[in-house]
Amino acid sequence: IKSSRPILLMILMMGFVTTFSMSFGVWMPLLARDVLDRGAGGFGLLMSMLGLGAMIGGLALAFSGSRRPSSTIIPITAGLLASACIVIATAGLIDAPLFAFLIFLPIAGFMQTFTASLSNSSVQMLAPDELRGRVISIYFMVFNTGIPVGALIAGATSEWLGMPGSMLIGGIVA
């Protein structure tokens, strides 16, 4: 990993992305309850829209063919995910109507799945055959550690700044 700059950068980037812009499990209940004043049905709707985007992202990637992804597309999709977090947080800060969130959550879900899947396949393709298992284990350790660490950070910052403030910081850092 240290000797391959593209793999190292991919793992570091995904560490930041998963830690700071994939805490939807923390943010969505707070968005439904505190920002939109909706109950369980509102939370379900928000998560469904996020899931709809994720499903479309997975299908888009599946139907894109077996070509190796461009090295520039992954940072772009990661940046778009972070941007979606910033837009959703800003909508929360300005008390935008539910409809605004229903537009941007599928975009965030799409970018989340697209970025994670592309980076995973890229790291696998870049890793030498004899080291692929070790490289992927480090990649998944970083990826899977980022989500709960990010949830801890998102929960703490949401308690302090509210959900929109927490998501805004997460998007900016990512």
LOTI-20038 format. One record per atom (N, C-alpha, C): residue in one letter; residue number from 0; atom name; y, z, x. Coordinates in steps of 0.001 Angstrom, whole numbers, plus 524288, in hexadecimal, padded with zeros to 5 digits. Atoms other than C-alpha are relative to their C-alpha. Layout:
N
("A" NUM "CA" (Y Z X))
...
//
This chain:
174
("I" 0 "N" (7FB51 80000 80348))
("I" 0 "CA" (80000 80000 80000))
("I" 0 "C" (804E0 80000 8036B))
("K" 1 "N" (7FB77 7FFD3 7FC7A))
("K" 1 "CA" (8094E 80365 80B0E))
("K" 1 "C" (800DB 7FAD8 802C8))
("S" 2 "N" (7FF6C 804D8 7FD08))
("S" 2 "CA" (8068F 7F693 811E3))
("S" 2 "C" (8013A 7FB4E 7FC91))
("S" 3 "N" (7FEC0 80449 8038C))
("S" 3 "CA" (808ED 7EE38 805C4))
("S" 3 "C" (804D9 80166 7FCDE))
("R" 4 "N" (7FB07 7FED6 8029A))
("R" 4 "CA" (81716 7EEAC 801A9))
("R" 4 "C" (7FFEC 7FEB9 7FA1E))
("P" 5 "N" (8001B 80113 805A1))
("P" 5 "CA" (814B7 7E7D2 7F47F))
("P" 5 "C" (7FCEC 8040B 7FCDB))
("I" 6 "N" (8031C 7FC10 802C7))
("I" 6 "CA" (80A1A 7F185 7F0A2))
("I" 6 "C" (802E8 80533 7FFEE))
("L" 7 "N" (7FD14 7FB16 7FFBA))
("L" 7 "CA" (81222 7FD31 7F532))
("L" 7 "C" (8048B 7FFF9 7FC23))
("L" 8 "N" (7FB8E 80052 8038C))
("L" 8 "CA" (81E1F 7F896 7EDB9))
("L" 8 "C" (7FE40 80011 7FA4A))
("M" 9 "N" (80203 80010 8055C))
("M" 9 "CA" (8160C 7F5FA 7E17E))
("M" 9 "C" (7FE74 80576 7FE45))
("I" 10 "N" (801B4 7FAB8 8015D))
("I" 10 "CA" (81028 80397 7E1C1))
("I" 10 "C" (804B8 803A2 7FF64))
("L" 11 "N" (7FB4A 7FCC1 8007E))
("L" 11 "CA" (81D54 80A13 7E42A))
("L" 11 "C" (8030E 7FEB2 7FB13))
("M" 12 "N" (7FD24 8019D 804AB))
("M" 12 "CA" (823D2 8021B 7D983))
("M" 12 "C" (7FD51 80217 7FB17))
("M" 13 "N" (802C1 7FE2B 804A2))
("M" 13 "CA" (81931 8057F 7CFB3))
("M" 13 "C" (80024 805F5 7FF97))
("G" 14 "N" (7FF50 7FA58 8002E))
("G" 14 "CA" (81A57 813D2 7D37C))
("G" 14 "C" (80517 80177 7FD54))
("F" 15 "N" (7FAF5 7FEFE 8027D))
("F" 15 "CA" (828AD 81390 7CFA8))
("F" 15 "C" (7FFEF 7FE5C 7FA42))
("V" 16 "N" (80013 801FF 8055B))
("V" 16 "CA" (82656 80B62 7C383))
("V" 16 "C" (7FCE8 803A4 7FC6B))
("T" 17 "N" (80323 7FCA0 80366))
("T" 17 "CA" (81B67 813EE 7BE33))
("T" 17 "C" (80274 80567 7FF67))
("T" 18 "N" (7FDAD 7FAC9 80047))
("T" 18 "CA" (82293 8207C 7C16E))
("T" 18 "C" (804E8 80018 7FCA5))
("F" 19 "N" (7FADD 7FFAC 8027D))
("F" 19 "CA" (82FDD 81CF6 7BC03))
("F" 19 "C" (800C3 7FC9E 7FB26))
("S" 20 "N" (7FEFB 8033F 8049A))
("S" 20 "CA" (82E48 81281 7B193))
("S" 20 "C" (7FB4B 7FF56 7FC6D))
("M" 21 "N" (80480 80063 8037B))
("M" 21 "CA" (8210B 814A3 7AB2B))
("M" 21 "C" (7FECC 8052E 7FD4F))
("S" 22 "N" (800C5 7FAEC 80285))
("S" 22 "CA" (82303 821E6 7A4C3))
("S" 22 "C" (800CA 7FFA9 7FA17))
("F" 23 "N" (7FF40 800CD 80597))
("F" 23 "CA" (822B1 81C8B 796F0))
("F" 23 "C" (7FD36 8041D 7FCBD))
("G" 24 "N" (802C1 7FBD7 802CA))
("G" 24 "CA" (818F4 8270D 792F2))
("G" 24 "C" (8035A 804D6 7FF42))
("V" 25 "N" (7FC4F 7FBAB 8007F))
("V" 25 "CA" (823C2 83108 79520))
("V" 25 "C" (804BC 7FE47 7FCD5))
("W" 26 "N" (7FB1A 801B9 80263))
("W" 26 "CA" (82F69 828FA 790BD))
("W" 26 "C" (7FF8F 7FE8A 7FA3D))
("M" 27 "N" (80051 801F5 80560))
("M" 27 "CA" (82A61 82321 783F7))
("M" 27 "C" (7FFF8 80453 7FBDD))
("P" 28 "N" (7FF9E 7FBDD 803F7))
("P" 28 "CA" (827DB 82FE4 77C94))
("P" 28 "C" (80584 80243 7FF9F))
("L" 29 "N" (7FAA6 7FDF7 80004))
("L" 29 "CA" (8354E 834A1 780B8))
("L" 29 "C" (803CB 7FC20 7FD8D))
("L" 30 "N" (7FCB4 80410 80269))
("L" 30 "CA" (83B81 827B9 77CDD))
("L" 30 "C" (7FF66 80035 7FA12))
("A" 31 "N" (800F0 7FFD8 805A2))
("A" 31 "CA" (83526 8286E 76F77))
("A" 31 "C" (8026B 804D8 7FD81))
("R" 32 "N" (7FE3B 7FB1E 8025B))
("R" 32 "CA" (83883 836AB 76D00))
("R" 32 "C" (805C8 80114 800D5))
("D" 33 "N" (7FAC3 7FE2B 7FEBB))
("D" 33 "CA" (8454B 8394C 77404))
("D" 33 "C" (8043B 7FBD7 7FF63))
("V" 34 "N" (7FC04 8041D 80016))
("V" 34 "CA" (84C3A 82C27 7747F))
("V" 34 "C" (8001F 7FD3E 7FABC))
("L" 35 "N" (8003D 8030F 804D5))
("L" 35 "CA" (8478D 824D4 76872))
("L" 35 "C" (7FF11 80354 7FB2A))
("D" 36 "N" (800FD 7FC67 80458))
("D" 36 "CA" (8448B 830C9 76005))
("D" 36 "C" (7FBA8 7FDFC 7FC72))
("R" 37 "N" (80498 80200 802CF))
("R" 37 "CA" (8375C 82B13 75C1B))
("R" 37 "C" (7FB75 803B1 80110))
("G" 38 "N" (80496 7FCAE 7FF58))
("G" 38 "CA" (82A83 83207 75A87))
("G" 38 "C" (7FB9D 7FD1F 802B8))
("A" 39 "N" (804AB 8024A 7FD9C))
("A" 39 "CA" (81CC1 82E5B 75E2E))
("A" 39 "C" (7FFA0 7FA28 7FEEF))
("G" 40 "N" (80015 80595 8013B))
("G" 40 "CA" (81DEB 8213D 7574D))
("G" 40 "C" (8039D 7FCE4 8038A))
("G" 41 "N" (7FC5C 80290 7FC69))
("G" 41 "CA" (829C1 81DB3 75F8C))
("G" 41 "C" (7FDCF 7FFC5 80581))
("F" 42 "N" (80278 7FFF4 7FADB))
("F" 42 "CA" (8229E 821C5 76BD5))
("F" 42 "C" (7FBBA 7FBE0 80048))
("G" 43 "N" (80426 803EA 8002A))
("G" 43 "CA" (816F9 8196C 767DC))
("G" 43 "C" (80225 7FA7B 8003C))
("L" 44 "N" (7FD8F 8052A 7FFEA))
("L" 44 "CA" (81FDB 80DCE 7657B))
("L" 44 "C" (801FC 7FEAA 80578))
("L" 45 "N" (7FE01 800EC 7FAB6))
("L" 45 "CA" (82660 80F3B 772C5))
("L" 45 "C" (7FB8C 7FED6 803CC))
("M" 46 "N" (80471 800DB 7FC86))
("M" 46 "CA" (81960 81051 779D9))
("M" 46 "C" (7FD31 7FAE0 7FEC4))
("S" 47 "N" (80266 804F9 80182))
("S" 47 "CA" (81411 804CC 7721C))
("S" 47 "C" (80302 7FB68 80246))
("M" 48 "N" (7FCD9 80442 7FDD2))
("M" 48 "CA" (81F5D 7FC4A 77689))
("M" 48 "C" (7FF46 7FFA9 805E8))
("L" 49 "N" (80117 7FFEE 7FA66))
("L" 49 "CA" (81D28 80077 7849D))
("L" 49 "C" (7FAA3 7FD91 80106))
("G" 50 "N" (80547 8021C 7FF78))
("G" 50 "CA" (80EAF 7FD64 78300))
("G" 50 "C" (7FFB8 7FA35 7FECA))
("L" 51 "N" (7FFD4 80597 80140))
("L" 51 "CA" (811A6 7F02F 77CCB))
("L" 51 "C" (801CC 7FCE3 804BE))
("G" 52 "N" (7FE1D 8029E 7FB45))
("G" 52 "CA" (8196C 7EC4C 788C4))
("G" 52 "C" (7FBFF 80024 8045B))
("A" 53 "N" (80406 7FF87 7FBF2))
("A" 53 "CA" (80EB6 7F150 791C1))
("A" 53 "C" (7FB85 7FC33 7FEF9))
("M" 54 "N" (80434 8039A 80151))
("M" 54 "CA" (80479 7E974 78A75))
("M" 54 "C" (8019F 7FA56 80121))
("I" 55 "N" (7FE19 8054D 7FEFB))
("I" 55 "CA" (80CB0 7DD18 78B29))
("I" 55 "C" (80054 7FF0D 805DE))
("G" 56 "N" (7FFCA 8007B 7FA4F))
("G" 56 "CA" (80EEF 7DF8E 799B0))
("G" 56 "C" (7FAA7 7FF24 8025B))
("G" 57 "N" (80552 800AE 7FE0A))
("G" 57 "CA" (8006E 7E0E5 79C26))
("G" 57 "C" (7FDD3 7FAA5 7FEA6))
("L" 58 "N" (801DB 8052D 80192))
("L" 58 "CA" (7FD62 7D49E 79475))
("L" 58 "C" (802C9 7FBAD 80302))
("A" 59 "N" (7FD16 803EE 7FD00))
("A" 59 "CA" (8081E 7CD00 79B42))
("A" 59 "C" (7FDDD 7FF8D 80584))
("L" 60 "N" (8022D 8000A 7FABD))
("L" 60 "CA" (8029B 7D0E0 7A854))
("L" 60 "C" (7FA82 7FDA7 80005))
("A" 61 "N" (80556 8020D 80045))
("A" 61 "CA" (7F4AC 7CDBD 7A426))
("A" 61 "C" (7FFF6 7FA0F 7FF66))
("F" 62 "N" (7FFD8 8059F 800F0))
("F" 62 "CA" (7F885 7C027 79FBA))
("F" 62 "C" (80339 7FD03 8040C))
("S" 63 "N" (7FCC5 802A7 7FC0F))
("S" 63 "CA" (80122 7BD48 7AB86))
("S" 63 "C" (7FCBC 7FD49 80427))
("G" 64 "N" (80361 802A3 7FC38))
("G" 64 "CA" (7F576 7B8CD 7B37D))
("G" 64 "C" (7FE83 80390 80476))
("S" 65 "N" (8020C 7FCDD 7FBB3))
("S" 65 "CA" (7EF2F 7BD4D 7BFFD))
("S" 65 "C" (8032D 7FF53 804FE))
("R" 66 "N" (7FCAE 800AC 7FB62))
("R" 66 "CA" (7FA59 7B9E8 7C915))
("R" 66 "C" (801A7 80553 80229))
("R" 67 "N" (7FDF7 7FB3C 7FD98))
("R" 67 "CA" (7FEE3 7C411 7D2BB))
("R" 67 "C" (805AC 800A0 7FE5E))
("P" 68 "N" (7FAA4 7FF43 801CC))
("P" 68 "CA" (80B71 7CA15 7CD86))
("P" 68 "C" (803F3 7FF53 80468))
("S" 69 "N" (7FBC5 8009A 7FC42))
("S" 69 "CA" (81817 7C6D6 7D455))
("S" 69 "C" (801BB 80564 801DA))
("S" 70 "N" (7FE57 7FAF6 7FDDD))
("S" 70 "CA" (81CF1 7D19D 7DD38))
("S" 70 "C" (80531 801D2 7FDB7))
("T" 71 "N" (7FAF1 7FE73 8022B))
("T" 71 "CA" (82A31 7D174 7D673))
("T" 71 "C" (7FFA6 801C0 7FA53))
("I" 72 "N" (8003C 7FEBA 8058E))
("I" 72 "CA" (82592 7D2ED 7C864))
("I" 72 "C" (7FF25 805D2 7FF10))
("I" 73 "N" (80142 7FA80 800EF))
("I" 73 "CA" (82096 7E0E0 7C9E0))
("I" 73 "C" (804E4 8037C 80072))
("P" 74 "N" (7FB2E 7FCDF 7FFF7))
("P" 74 "CA" (82D7F 7E6F8 7CE69))
("P" 74 "C" (803AB 7FE95 7FB7B))
("I" 75 "N" (7FCB1 80197 80465))
("I" 75 "CA" (83449 7DF0B 7C3CD))
("I" 75 "C" (7FE2B 802B7 7FB01))
("T" 76 "N" (801E9 7FD6A 804BF))
("T" 76 "CA" (82B69 7E43E 7B908))
("T" 76 "C" (800B1 805EA 8004B))
("A" 77 "N" (7FEFF 7FA5F 7FF5E))
("A" 77 "CA" (82C8A 7F202 7BE9F))
("A" 77 "C" (805BE 80132 7FEE7))
("G" 78 "N" (7FA68 7FF5B 80110))
("G" 78 "CA" (83B4E 7F07A 7BE5B))
("G" 78 "C" (80148 7FF61 7FA3C))
("L" 79 "N" (7FF2C 800B0 805A0))
("L" 79 "CA" (83AAF 7EB99 7B063))
("L" 79 "C" (7FE02 804B3 7FCEB))
("L" 80 "N" (801D7 7FB32 8027E))
("L" 80 "CA" (8329E 7F780 7AC9B))
("L" 80 "C" (80410 80452 8009D))
("A" 81 "N" (7FBEF 7FC10 7FF12))
("A" 81 "CA" (83CBD 80065 7B2DF))
("A" 81 "C" (804D9 7FECB 7FCBA))
("S" 82 "N" (7FB7A 80194 8032C))
("S" 82 "CA" (84776 7F8A2 7AC08))
("S" 82 "C" (7FF13 8012D 7FA3D))
("A" 83 "N" (8013C 7FEBD 80573))
("A" 83 "CA" (84084 7FA28 79EFA))
("A" 83 "C" (800A1 805D8 7FF05))
("C" 84 "N" (7FF40 7FA57 80084))
("C" 84 "CA" (8404F 808DC 7A14E))
("C" 84 "C" (805CD 80152 7FF9C))
("I" 85 "N" (7FA59 7FF0A 8001A))
("I" 85 "CA" (84EEB 80897 7A3F4))
("I" 85 "C" (8024D 7FE65 7FAC1))
("V" 86 "N" (7FE04 801DE 8050E))
("V" 86 "CA" (8518A 800A7 7979C))
("V" 86 "C" (7FE56 803AF 7FB99))
("I" 87 "N" (801E8 7FC6C 80412))
("I" 87 "CA" (8490B 8098E 78F2C))
("I" 87 "C" (802E7 80530 80053))
("A" 88 "N" (7FD1A 7FB18 7FF53))
("A" 88 "CA" (84FA9 81597 794EB))
("A" 88 "C" (8059B 7FF71 7FE1B))
("T" 89 "N" (7FAA0 800F0 801BC))
("T" 89 "CA" (85D11 80FBB 79289))
("T" 89 "C" (8003E 7FFAA 7FA12))
("A" 90 "N" (80038 8003B 805B6))
("A" 90 "CA" (85942 80CA0 7847C))
("A" 90 "C" (7FF9A 8057F 7FDBF))
("G" 91 "N" (80061 7FA95 801C3))
("G" 91 "CA" (8558D 81AF4 78312))
("G" 91 "C" (80519 802F6 8009E))
("L" 92 "N" (7FB02 7FD5A 7FF15))
("L" 92 "CA" (86271 81F6A 788BF))
("L" 92 "C" (8042E 7FE65 7FC13))
("I" 93 "N" (7FBF4 801DE 803A3))
("I" 93 "CA" (86A71 81713 77F5B))
("I" 93 "C" (7FE3B 80047 7FA4B))
("D" 94 "N" (80225 7FF6D 8054C))
("D" 94 "CA" (86227 81A85 77366))
("D" 94 "C" (7FF1D 7FAC0 7FD54))
("A" 95 "N" (80144 80521 80233))
("A" 95 "CA" (85D8B 80CA3 77157))
("A" 95 "C" (7FC02 800A7 7FB9C))
("P" 96 "N" (803D1 7FF9B 80446))
("P" 96 "CA" (85588 80A02 76514))
("P" 96 "C" (7FA6D 7FF16 801F9))
("L" 97 "N" (80589 80090 7FEB6))
("L" 97 "CA" (846B5 80A0C 7652B))
("L" 97 "C" (7FEAF 7FA6A 80197))
("F" 98 "N" (80117 80583 7FEF1))
("F" 98 "CA" (846AB 7FB2E 76551))
("F" 98 "C" (800BA 7FEA5 805C5))
("A" 99 "N" (7FF0E 8011C 7FA6F))
("A" 99 "CA" (84C41 7FAF2 7732C))
("A" 99 "C" (7FB5A 801B3 80350))
("F" 100 "N" (8047D 7FE17 7FD0B))
("F" 100 "CA" (840E7 802FA 7782C))
("F" 100 "C" (7FB2A 7FCAA 7FEF6))
("L" 101 "N" (80476 80344 80165))
("L" 101 "CA" (83735 7FA60 770F7))
("L" 101 "C" (80032 7FAB8 802C0))
("I" 102 "N" (7FF7B 804D7 7FCF7))
("I" 102 "CA" (83C71 7EEC7 778B8))
("I" 102 "C" (7FEA3 800F7 805BD))
("F" 103 "N" (80084 7FF2B 7FA61))
("F" 103 "CA" (83C80 7F4D8 78646))
("F" 103 "C" (7FAED 802B3 801A0))
("L" 104 "N" (804F4 7FD86 7FE8A))
("L" 104 "CA" (83003 7FCEA 785F0))
("L" 104 "C" (7FBAA 7FC0F 80116))
("P" 105 "N" (803FD 803DF 7FE88))
("P" 105 "CA" (82722 7F0F0 7856E))
("P" 105 "C" (8011D 7FD6F 8054A))
("I" 106 "N" (7FEA3 80234 7FADD))
("I" 106 "CA" (82E7A 7EB72 79122))
("I" 106 "C" (7FE46 803BC 80448))
("A" 107 "N" (801A6 7FC17 7FC22))
("A" 107 "CA" (82C1F 7F822 7987F))
("A" 107 "C" (7FA0D 8001B 80071))
("G" 108 "N" (805B6 80004 7FFDE))
("G" 108 "CA" (81DB5 7F80E 794B3))
("G" 108 "C" (7FDDE 7FB32 802C0))
("F" 109 "N" (80192 804E1 7FD6F))
("F" 109 "CA" (81C5C 7E9E5 798F0))
("F" 109 "C" (800A4 80084 805E8))
("M" 110 "N" (7FEE8 7FF9B 7FA67))
("M" 110 "CA" (822AB 7EC7D 7A625))
("M" 110 "C" (7FC9E 8041D 8029C))
("Q" 111 "N" (8034D 7FBDD 7FDCC))
("Q" 111 "CA" (81AD0 7F8F4 7A835))
("Q" 111 "C" (7FA91 7FDD5 80135))
("T" 112 "N" (8053F 80227 7FF3B))
("T" 112 "CA" (80DB9 7F219 7A66B))
("T" 112 "C" (80006 7FB87 803E3))
("F" 113 "N" (7FFAE 80493 7FC9B))
("F" 113 "CA" (811D4 7E59E 7AD37))
("F" 113 "C" (800A8 801B5 805B5))
("T" 114 "N" (7FF02 7FE25 7FAB2))
("T" 114 "CA" (81706 7ECCC 7B932))
("T" 114 "C" (7FB3D 802BD 80246))
("A" 115 "N" (80486 7FD13 7FE09))
("A" 115 "CA" (80B6E 7F607 7BA74))
("A" 115 "C" (7FB66 7FC5C 8011F))
("S" 116 "N" (8046F 8038E 7FF3E))
("S" 116 "CA" (80165 7EB34 7B8DD))
("S" 116 "C" (800EA 7FC40 80483))
("L" 117 "N" (7FED2 80392 7FBAE))
("L" 117 "CA" (80833 7E1CA 7C20E))
("L" 117 "C" (7FFBD 802B9 80546))
("S" 118 "N" (80012 7FD45 7FAF9))
("S" 118 "CA" (809F6 7EBEC 7CCA7))
("S" 118 "C" (7FA6A 8016D 80187))
("N" 119 "N" (80570 7FEBB 7FEEF))
("N" 119 "CA" (7FBCC 7F03B 7CB78))
("N" 119 "C" (7FD28 7FB39 80228))
("S" 120 "N" (802C8 804AD 7FE2B))
("S" 120 "CA" (7F6A1 7E269 7CCCB))
("S" 120 "C" (80228 7FE17 80535))
("S" 121 "N" (7FDB7 801AF 7FB04))
("S" 121 "CA" (8001E 7DF5C 7D7D7))
("S" 121 "C" (7FDFB 80343 8048B))
("V" 122 "N" (801F8 7FCA1 7FBD3))
("V" 122 "CA" (7FBEF 7EB1D 7DFCE))
("V" 122 "C" (7FA48 7FEA6 80125))
("Q" 123 "N" (80575 8016B 7FF1E))
("Q" 123 "CA" (7EDBA 7E75B 7DDC0))
("Q" 123 "C" (7FF7D 7FADD 802F7))
("M" 124 "N" (80047 8050A 7FD57))
("M" 124 "CA" (7F042 7D966 7E21F))
("M" 124 "C" (80202 80046 8059A))
("L" 125 "N" (7FDBE 7FF92 7FAC3))
("L" 125 "CA" (7F839 7DD8D 7EDF3))
("L" 125 "C" (7FC9B 80342 803AF))
("A" 126 "N" (8031E 7FC80 7FCB6))
("A" 126 "CA" (7EEBC 7E7E7 7F2D4))
("A" 126 "C" (7FB79 7FD06 80274))
("P" 127 "N" (80495 8026F 7FD91))
("P" 127 "CA" (7E494 7E37E 7FCBF))
("P" 127 "C" (7FAFD 801C9 7FD46))
("D" 128 "N" (804E1 7FEDC 802C6))
("D" 128 "CA" (7D6D7 7E2F6 7F719))
("D" 128 "C" (7FDA6 8053E 801A6))
("E" 129 "N" (80293 7FB46 7FE11))
("E" 129 "CA" (7D1BA 7EDEA 7FFB6))
("E" 129 "C" (80314 80504 7FEE1))
("L" 130 "N" (7FCC3 7FB63 80116))
("L" 130 "CA" (7DD05 7F70D 7FBFC))
("L" 130 "C" (801BD 8005C 7FA51))
("R" 131 "N" (7FE11 80052 80561))
("R" 131 "CA" (7DF20 7F35E 7EDBD))
("R" 131 "C" (7FF0F 8050A 7FCFB))
("G" 132 "N" (8012A 7FB32 802DF))
("G" 132 "CA" (7D876 7FF78 7E826))
("G" 132 "C" (8038D 80479 80190))
("R" 133 "N" (7FC97 7FBCB 7FE1C))
("R" 133 "CA" (7E052 808BC 7F09E))
("R" 133 "C" (805AE 7FF19 7FE6D))
("V" 134 "N" (7FA91 80146 8016C))
("V" 134 "CA" (7ED1B 801B1 7EE27))
("V" 134 "C" (800DE 800F1 7FA2D))
("I" 135 "N" (7FF73 7FF57 805A7))
("I" 135 "CA" (7EAE7 8017C 7DF72))
("I" 135 "C" (7FFBA 805C3 7FE7E))
("S" 136 "N" (8003D 7FA6D 8014A))
("S" 136 "CA" (7E743 80FDF 7DF6D))
("S" 136 "C" (80546 802A1 80107))
("I" 137 "N" (7FAC7 7FDE3 7FEEC))
("I" 137 "CA" (7F45D 81328 7E5C4))
("I" 137 "C" (803E0 7FE12 7FBE3))
("Y" 138 "N" (7FC8A 8023A 803FF))
("Y" 138 "CA" (7FB5C 809FC 7DC5B))
("Y" 138 "C" (7FF6C 8030C 7FAE4))
("F" 139 "N" (800D2 7FD3A 804E9))
("F" 139 "CA" (7F51A 8109E 7D096))
("F" 139 "C" (80167 805BC 8005D))
("M" 140 "N" (7FE61 7FA9B 7FF5B))
("M" 140 "CA" (7F77E 81E18 7D627))
("M" 140 "C" (805EC 80070 7FF32))
("V" 141 "N" (7FA4D 7FFF8 8009E))
("V" 141 "CA" (80608 81B03 7D727))
("V" 141 "C" (80172 7FED3 7FA57))
("F" 142 "N" (7FED6 80196 8055C))
("F" 142 "CA" (8063D 8142D 7C9E7))
("F" 142 "C" (7FED1 80466 7FC29))
("N" 143 "N" (801A2 7FC00 803B6))
("N" 143 "CA" (7FEC0 81ECB 7C2B1))
("N" 143 "C" (8027B 8054E 800F5))
("T" 144 "N" (7FD24 7FB2D 7FEFE))
("T" 144 "CA" (80626 829E2 7C949))
("T" 144 "C" (80591 7FF89 7FE03))
("G" 145 "N" (7FAA0 800CE 801B5))
("G" 145 "CA" (81338 823E6 7C5CF))
("G" 145 "C" (800D6 80138 7FA44))
("I" 146 "N" (7FF52 7FF38 8059F))
("I" 146 "CA" (810E6 824C2 7B733))
("I" 146 "C" (8008C 805CC 7FE98))
("P" 147 "N" (7FF2F 7FA7C 80160))
("P" 147 "CA" (80EB4 83394 7B60E))
("P" 147 "C" (8049F 80283 802D1))
("V" 148 "N" (7FB64 7FDF6 7FD46))
("V" 148 "CA" (818E9 83691 7C077))
("V" 148 "C" (804EA 7FE35 7FD30))
("G" 149 "N" (7FB96 8020B 802FF))
("G" 149 "CA" (82243 82DCC 7B906))
("G" 149 "C" (800AD 802D2 7FAD5))
("A" 150 "N" (7FFAA 7FD1D 804EC))
("A" 150 "CA" (81EEA 834DE 7AC66))
("A" 150 "C" (8026C 8055E 800D8))
("L" 151 "N" (7FDA3 7FAF4 7FEB8))
("L" 151 "CA" (8224F 841CE 7B2D6))
("L" 151 "C" (805E0 7FF6A 800CD))
("I" 152 "N" (7FA73 800F8 7FF08))
("I" 152 "CA" (82F40 83C4D 7B794))
("I" 152 "C" (802CD 7FE94 7FAEC))
("A" 153 "N" (7FD9C 8019F 804F6))
("A" 153 "CA" (831FA 835D6 7AA6A))
("A" 153 "C" (80096 8049C 7FC4C))
("G" 154 "N" (7FFA3 7FB67 8035D))
("G" 154 "CA" (82F09 8426B 7A327))
("G" 154 "C" (80454 803B0 801B7))
("A" 155 "N" (7FBF7 7FC78 7FDFB))
("A" 155 "CA" (837B0 84A90 7ABFC))
("A" 155 "C" (80574 7FDC1 7FF35))
("T" 156 "N" (7FAC8 80255 800AC))
("T" 156 "CA" (84306 840FB 7ABBA))
("T" 156 "C" (8015C 7FF4D 7FA3F))
("S" 157 "N" (7FEE9 8005B 805A1))
("S" 157 "CA" (8418F 83F2D 79CF6))
("S" 157 "C" (801C8 80544 7FDE1))
("E" 158 "N" (7FE62 7FAC3 801A0))
("E" 158 "CA" (842AB 84DD5 79B3B))
("E" 158 "C" (805A2 80108 801A0))
("W" 159 "N" (7FAD3 7FF11 7FDC8))
("W" 159 "CA" (84EE9 84DD3 7A37D))
("W" 159 "C" (80413 7FC35 7FDDA))
("L" 160 "N" (7FC2E 80408 80168))
("L" 160 "CA" (8557C 840EE 79FAF))
("L" 160 "C" (7FEF8 7FD52 7FAC8))
("G" 161 "N" (80190 802C8 804B3))
("G" 161 "CA" (84E9B 83CC6 79341))
("G" 161 "C" (7FCE9 7FB1E 80173))
("M" 162 "N" (80359 8048A 7FF04))
("M" 162 "CA" (84575 83138 791DE))
("M" 162 "C" (80305 7FB50 80220))
("P" 163 "N" (7FD41 80496 7FDE3))
("P" 163 "CA" (84FB4 8267C 793D0))
("P" 163 "C" (801B6 800BC 805A7))
("G" 164 "N" (7FE59 7FEFB 7FAAC))
("G" 164 "CA" (854DB 82CE7 7A027))
("G" 164 "C" (7FB7F 7FFBA 803CB))
("S" 165 "N" (804B1 80028 7FCC3))
("S" 165 "CA" (84734 82E98 7A59B))
("S" 165 "C" (7FE2D 7FA63 800E9))
("M" 166 "N" (801C9 80564 7FF89))
("M" 166 "CA" (8436F 82087 7A2C9))
("M" 166 "C" (803D9 7FCB5 80319))
("L" 167 "N" (7FC03 802CB 7FD00))
("L" 167 "CA" (85041 81B91 7A85D))
("L" 167 "C" (7FF4F 80105 805D8))
("I" 168 "N" (800EB 7FEB8 7FA76))
("I" 168 "CA" (84DDD 822B6 7B52A))
("I" 168 "C" (7FB0B 7FD74 801F0))
("G" 169 "N" (804E2 80282 7FE7E))
("G" 169 "CA" (83FD7 81DE1 7B583))
("G" 169 "C" (800A3 7FA2D 800E3))
("G" 170 "N" (7FF15 8059C 7FF66))
("G" 170 "CA" (84428 80FDC 7B372))
("G" 170 "C" (8033E 7FEB3 804B9))
("I" 171 "N" (7FC9F 800FE 7FB79))
("I" 171 "CA" (84EBC 810B0 7BDC2))
("I" 171 "C" (7FCF3 800C3 80515))
("V" 172 "N" (80308 7FEFC 7FB38))
("V" 172 "CA" (845A0 816B2 7C7F3))
("V" 172 "C" (7FBDC 7FBBA 800BD))
("A" 173 "N" (80408 8041F 7FF99))
("A" 173 "CA" (83AD5 80CD4 7C4DF))
("A" 173 "C" (80282 7FADB 80194))
//
